[in-house]
């Protein structure tokens, strides 16, 4: 997934783009080819980020299921952790790609962490809430699938 940082039309009608990579994605469905490609994608956070949510996801899954389904609930550990990792990534994205004052032109730094700004505390709190909400929503969907075996993952 990329964001266009700048675009320049060339004399020969070509377009020169400078883009910034935001996330790795898996293309699920191509939705458009012309005049430019578009697709439905699944965000792919780093495995280390996903696995960092395993302990909390396991705890929430076990709390939300009866004792007979605890082992089956563990099968959903990666799904719930993935939801939290995506929410976390999205929660931090605006902060991580924000312009840094004092640089000339369109130069931007990927991670302009500045302890003096105090902004990261606010962003961290929003990201933590988004992570918790995403895990709760995923667990609700897991419970629905577990209660109705053979049904598709709710949209």
LINJO-V288286 format. One record per helix or strand. SS is the DSSP state (2 for helix, 1 for strand). FROM is the first residue (numbers start at 1). TO is the last residue. Records with the same first field share a line. If there is no record, write none. Layout:
SS=FROM-TO + FROM-TO
This chain:
1=2-9 + 15-21 + 25-32 + 38-43
2=47-52 + 54-64 + 67-74 + 77-96 + 119-147
